[in-house]
Amino acid sequence: MSRPAGRAAGPGLGALAVLLASVLWGTTGTAATFAPQVGPLAIGAAAMGLGGLLQALLAGRGIARGRAALRAQWRIVLVGGAGVALYPLAFYTSMHLAGVAVGTVVSIGSAPLASALIERLADGRRLSRRWMAGAALGLAGTVLLCAAEAAQAGTGTGTGSARQTVAGVGLGLVAGVTYAVYAWAAHRLITRGIGSRAAMGAVFGLGGLMLVPVLLATGAPLVASWANAGVGLYMALVPMFIGYVLFGFGLSRIPVSTATTLSLLEPAVAAVFAVLVVGEHFPALGWTGIALVIACLGVLTAPSRPVRVRGGAAASPAPAPTRATAPARPAPTPPGTPDW
């Protein structure tokens, strides 16, 4: 089937959008350190809450046009909104306890496995060998990064005590699961015929509303100084608003498991900023972990080779489904279907 006129190219452009979003997200932990008087709950509520409400505002017309379809999928919207609301609270507290690098690595590094489990249980999707190889490299990198920080914490040279690091890792796992949940919910809405902007606006707008009480209860330090307010506005507008617009664009073109695995670039970016800007120390083990994360991205973004068929002719891989070609209620992916 030919792609409609004006439709951007499929999975390659989607992957690029997710990678750009991941770079923006990788700046959030470092940005938060410029407002030390603001607690992690307030930072998370401001960033994701305000960013989510802006997404809903941008998508207002699309949400209004698709309100009947969104109402029919209200359970998915509710699950996604809850994931959006819980994610920043766990994520920023994880960074506060375990450090910028480890908190980001665990939160984002655990999301691909959570996404794979959700897709397997909810959609019946089987993951490709390429995805499994890339995820193995990425997860190995996250383990090395965590081990490096935990070792420093145990010797008193890290960002906190070993107990704080363990608590931060636990909250990072919670953040990874909630990240996977809201990514899956948005992707499910998109594949059921709802535009990516409307789907992201509905899910993030609902999550933003859920975060308003948290922001009101904890956000007083955000308006105590121009510096604090600037940090809050930056995080709401750039990583959260622009970043998730890019992420929604990517989700309309690639599977959730691929998108969350590509977002493993975020912890690598966060770790580099933590060292160069925040002053966190990273041993060789940590840099090895970053190298594995980059290798993971290389595996996932390398072009697929054409499939050779009998007679020597090369058959091009089938294009990934887009919103224009996806059925209203897609059947589970047949066994053996490539994920990329």
N, C-alpha and C positions, 0 to 999 in steps of 0.2 A: 504494500500500500504506500503510495507516495505521501510525503509529508505536506500538509497544507501550506499554501503560500504565506510567507511571513513567520512561519514557525521556526524557532531557533533549532540548531542541531541538537541532538539528543543527549546521550549520556556523557559525552566529553565535556560539553558546556555545563551540564549539571554538576559534574565532579569539580570543575574549576570554581563554580559558585560556592560549593561547600568548602573547598580549600581556602578561598578568600574569606569566607565567614569564620573559619577556624583561626586564621591569622588575627582577625579583629577580636575574637573571643580570648585569644592568648594574651591580650593586653590587660584584661580585667583585673587579674590578681595584682599586677604591678600598680595599676591605677588606684586600687583600693588602699595601697600603702601610703598614698599621698593624703589620705584622710584618716589618720590613726585614731582620732577621737570618735569616729563613727563605727558602731559595732557591725559585725557581719550580718546580722538580721536586717538592720536598716539598709546596709549597702545592697543586699540581695533584693529586698523589697522595692527599693528605689530603682535599681537597674532593670529587673524583670517586670516589676509592676508598671512603672511608667512606660517602659519599652513596649510591653504588651498592650497597654491602652492606646499607644500611638499606632501600633499595628492595626488594632480594631478600627481606629479613626480612619486610617488610610484605606482600609478595606470596607468602609461603611456601605458604599453602593453595592459592592459584590455580596456582602452579607445580606443586605436587604433583598437583592434579587434571588439569592439562594436560601432564603429563610425557611422555605418549605422543606428543602432537602436537608438543611441543618437540623430542623426540628425533628425530622424523621430519624436522624442519626444522633439524637441528643445524648445518648449514653456515651458514645465515643467522644463527643465534644466535652462532656463532663469529666471523663477519665483524663483526656488530654489537658484540660484546664487544671485539674488537680495536680497533674505532673508538673505543669508550668509553675504552679504556686509552691510546690514542695522543693523543686530542684534548687532554686537560688539559696534558700534557707540552709539546706544541707551543704551545698557547694561552697558558699563563702565561709560558713563555720568550719568546714573541713580545711580550707586554706588558712584560716585564722589559727587553728590548732596545730596543723602539721606542716605549715609552710606553703608558699605559693606553688612551688614546683610539685611537691608530693600531692597536695590537695587537688591540683588540676590534673595531674597524671592519673591518679586513682579514679577520679570522677569521670573523666573522659575515656580512660583506658578500659574501664569496666563496661562501658555502654555497648560496645559491639557484641559482647557475649550476651548481655541482657536483650539486645535487639534480636540476635539470632534465636534465642529461646522464645521470645514473644512471637516472632514470625513463624517459627516452627509450630508452636501451639495454636496460634490464632489463624494462621494463613496456610499451614501445611507446606511452607517453602523449604526446599532443600538447598543448602548452600554449596557454592561451587568450590572446587579445589583451590582455585586462585584466591578466593575470599578466605578460606581456611588457612592458607599459607601466609597471606598478608596479616590476618588477625593473630596468628601465632607469633610472627615477628613483632607486631605492635604490642602484644601482651607481654612478651619477653622483655621488651624495652621498658614497659611500665613497671614490671617487677624489679628490674635492675635499678630504676630510678628510686623506687620506694626503699629498696634495700640500702641504697647509698645514703638516703636521708635518715633512715632508722639507725644506721650505724653511727652517723654523726650525732644523732640525738642521744644515743647511749653513751657517747664519750663526752657529752656536754658541749660539743661544737656545733650542733645543729640548731634548728630554729626553736626547739622546745624540748620538753622531757619526753622520754620514751612513752609514758602513759598518754601524753597529749598526742603524740604521733599516732598511736594505736587508735585513739578516739577519732582523730582526724581521718584516718584511713577508713574506719567504719562508716563515718558520715559521707566520705567520698563514694563508697559503694552504694549508699542510699541515693546519692546524687546521680550516679551512673544509671541506676534502675529507672529513676523518674525521668531522666533525660531520654532514655530509650522509650519510655511509655508515651511521652508527648510527641516524640518524633514519629512513632508508629501511628498514633491517633491522627496526626495531621496527614500522614501518607495515606492512611485508610480513607479519610475523607476525600482526598484528591483523586484516588483511584476509583472512587464511587461517583465521580462526575462533578464534584465541587471544585471550583477554581482554586489554585494554590493560594492566591491572596486572600480569598474569602475563608478558606480553611484555616490558614495561619492566623488571620485576624480573629476568627471566632474562638479558637483554642487559646490564643495568647490574650485576647481581650478578657475572656472569662478568668484565666489565671491572674491577670492584672487586677481584676476586681477582687479576687480572693486575697490578694496581697495588700490591698488598701488598708485594712485594719492593722496589719503588721507595721506598715509604714507610718500610720498615725501614732501607733504606740511607741515606736522606737526611733522615728526619724527626726526628732528635735535637733540632734547635732548636725544634721545636713544643712540646716539654715542658720547655724551658729557662726559661720564664716563663709566668705566668698570662695575660699579654697575647697571647703567641703562641698558647697553647692556645685562648684565646677566639676568636681569628681563625679557627683551624682548625675549631673546632666550629661557629661561625656559618656558614662556607662550606659545611660538609658538611650541616648541617641545613636551612638556609634556601634559598640559591640552588640547591644541588644536589638535595637531597631533595625539598623542597616544590616547587621549580621544575620538576623533571622529573616529578613526579606530575601537575602541571598540563599539562606538555607531552605526556605520554602520553594524558591525557584529550583534548587537542586533536587528536592524531594519529589518534584513533579516529573523528574527524568531518570532517577536512579532509585534502587531499592533502599529501604531504611538501613539494612545491615551494611550496605556499602557506604551510605552517607555517614553513619556513626563511626565506621572504621576510618574513613577519610578524615574525620574530625580529630583523629589521633595526632594530627599536626598541631592542634592547640596546645597540648602539654609540652611539646618540644619548644614551641614559641614562648610559652610561659616560663619554661625553665631558663631559656636564654635571657629573657628580660629579667628574671629573678636574679641571675648572676650579674648581668651588666648594670642594672639600674638599682635593684634593691640591695645588692651586696651579699646575697646568699652564696655560700661556698659549695662548689660541686666537685666531688672527686672523680677520678677516671671512670669508676663504675657507672656514675650517673651519665657521663658523656657517652659511654658505650650504649646505655639505654636510649639516649636520644638518637644515636646512629641507627639503632634497630627500628625505632619509630619511623625514621626517614626511609629506611629500606622497605618497611611495610607500605608506605605511600607509593614508593616506586613500583612495587609488585602490583598494587591495585590500579595504578593509573597508566601502566604500560599498555600500548595498543595490543589488541588481540590479533593473533595470527589467523589468516584465512584458513578455513577448514578444507582440507584436500578431499575431493570426492573421486570416485572411480573414473579413470580416464585422464587424470591429471589436472582437471579443471579446478580452479579455486572457488569455493563458495564463500561469499561474504557472510559474516555473522548476521543473524536477524536483528533488526533495530529494536532497541528497548521500547516498550510501550510508553506513550505519552498520554497526557490528558485528552488529546484529540482522538487517540485510538483505543484507550482503555475502555473496557465495557463497564456498564453501570455497576454491576456486581461481579467482579472478576472471580473466576474459579481459582482454587489453589494452584500454585505452580506445579506442573507435572514433574515427577521424579526425574532428576538428571538435568533439568533445565539450568543453563549457566546463570549465575547471579550477576554477571557483569556484561 
